[in-house]
Amino acid sequence: MAALVRSGAAFRPCARVFLATRKRQANITLVNSFRASLTTDVKCTSSLFVKKSKSVQLGTCRLFSTKQEPVQSTSPGIDKLEFQAETRMLLDIVAKSLYSDKEVFIRELISNASDALEKLRYERLSAQQAGAGASEHQAALEIKIETDKQNRTFTIQDSGIGMTKEELIQNLGTIARSGSKAFIEQMKEKSTGAQDSAIIGQFGVGFYSSFMVADKVEVFTKSANSPDAQGYKWSSDGTGTYEVQPLDSVETGTKIVLHLKMESREFSDEDSILGVIKKYSNFVGSPIYVNGTQANTIQPLWLMDPKSVTPQMHDEFYRFVGNTGDRPRFNLHYKTDAPINIRALLYFPEGKPGLFDLTREGDQGVALYSKKVLIKSKTDNILPKWLRFVKGVVDSEDIPLNLSRELLQNSALITKLRTVLTNRILRFLQEKAVKEPEQFVQFYTDYGLFLKEGIVTGQQQLDKEEISKLLRFESSTQKSGEKVTLPEYCSRMKKDQRDVYYLAAPSRALAEASPYYEAIRKKDIEVLFCYEPYDELVLMQLRQFDSKNLTSIEREMRMDRESTDVTDYGPDSLSKVSAEKLQKWMKSVLVGKAHTITVTQRLDTHPCVVTVEEMAAARHFVRTQSHQLTDEARFSLLQPRFEINPKHPIIKKLNSLADSNPKLAELVTQQLFSNAMVAAGLVEDPRTVVTNMNDLLTLALEKH
């Protein structure tokens, strides 16, 4: 492409092919090619131009010399100028494929009008600071829009800075050149700071979006920098030429008249225009009047001092941006200039999440603005998916307003924005948990599932641990109903304790009655109780907290060899010889089920227990995938270890039954193993154990 740009003669056939096909994919390819040739010199081969063009730079440079010879003058004072082939091609790209929605031309024109108003406001302030008095006849800084259905026209007028003839040719004759960038650079040199003026976007690309809907565009303008300035009219059909002529009846500022195409006649309807303004430009700083009625009435609260925003204002604004009828539970009013400029107002809903809030595929997200101009109403990649319940507005001056509106995905700037906002939200919630614990507990009850989702789907360990600081669990050392955090647990750990222990169970009663808890209770170690089915999956994905491993007590029991490597089982217990004989016999009965059978001394009130290598993962597997396997295949994958308590009456009686009543002993052994598998949560359907239980009861009651 760069080679074609260097040769004007070779470039023209390509332009004709492009203009003939006008396919979106070809347009995108050409845009990318122009970006790649930012510093390529364009040699002008047309006799219409007397100079080489400057460098080709999409967005900040001109594509032809500003000094042009008129093609012809049909009337005195009218200059008819012709675009270069490259300019015509880019104009076609902008007008036909740059934006996904035609209505955005209104947003672009309003942004440019606001730009002109802000420039004039700055000029007035600068003049006052320099000692010049304010004029008594200064026009109000406002934007007026008029629609005419009968004549199919859309007119937008501002009372801003206006343009001279040279500025008119330079700004409207050059794609994506507005003077905004040069204006900000000038202010930086004066040390006023770019934030002192709400410059909205760059002119050029936005202006040419008008040709998506209009077959003719007229611009009437008069510079505000001189009281004796001449007015001018600029007009073009967007094909190959444009005309510039002086006009005496032009008001200071700029008026743009769009003669709409038949298929775009809806933009001459007042209601349609009001809807677009509400969607995109409701928070533009200057008043916007549509056929005499102000259209933008809601204040941009995110730019106001947080102390000046009342709860009633928050309620109204929340209902507007969230399209909801409830009230916000919390609001986060946040601003920063490093590492990226952000002005944000985020809301946490008061009501519980609905069914559609739980799905990750819904149309959700905060509204993204750049200098009060909407870029996207629901930007799903500004915050991670697990924060999709947060509503509000994010405004960043660092996000450009032109092409980037359509190219937001996978941007390094968006990634940085998402990181900063996510960290601030987590810090905000952590502060709420300390300062307003009761309100946070209620929030956690309603939205804790989203926090856990953030841990399961997170990629970075540091991010997961930040979220995990908000988790709440009941503890074996606290009363029922009282919940603790992971930092609180770690602060109470024993000096030689390296792990954070937890146990998954449907309720506290079942947790405290669990054989696994019985085994660790002797060590006087605090255990977190997880009652939700997905809690252990969350902790398994978290893996660590503050350099401490998160370990289920079932896994700790499996890894503890001290309790299985014993020779003396103590008084009132089976002898080692009897226990080994019983183990061998039970293994023959449980062939294909129990992978190994061992003796344990960690149990007191329970006769047996089952352990597997990764209990949490095993339970998740059983719930989600084990139904696809046979019993034999399932036991082969789980490889359960069956541990028996040689002191328990059932085990001692079983030892004697193995010789005196083998059939009954087999049924008891099968039932003990099934009970242990159910207690471990490794049985998909507990009803499968009923048949064996009935056989056991029948045989046991034969003599009675």
Helices and strands as residue ranges (DSSP letters): H 2-6, H 8-21, H 24-36, E 79-82, H 85-97, H 104-129, E 143-148, E 153-158, H 165-172, H 180-189, G 194-196, H 205-208, G 209-212, E 214-222, E 231-236, E 241-247, E 253-260, G 262-268, H 270-280, E 288-290, E 293-294, G 301-303, G 306-308, H 311-322, E 328-336, E 342-349, H 355-358, E 366-370, E 373-379, G 385-387, E 391-395, G 403-405, H 412-435, H 437-457, H 461-468, E 473-475, E 483-484, H 486-491, E 499-504, H 508-512, H 515-521, E 527-530, H 535-542, E 544-545, E 548-552, H 553-559, H 576-589, E 596-599, E 608-611, H 615-624, G 626-628, H 631-638, E 641-644, H 649-660, H 662-679, G 686-689, H 690-700
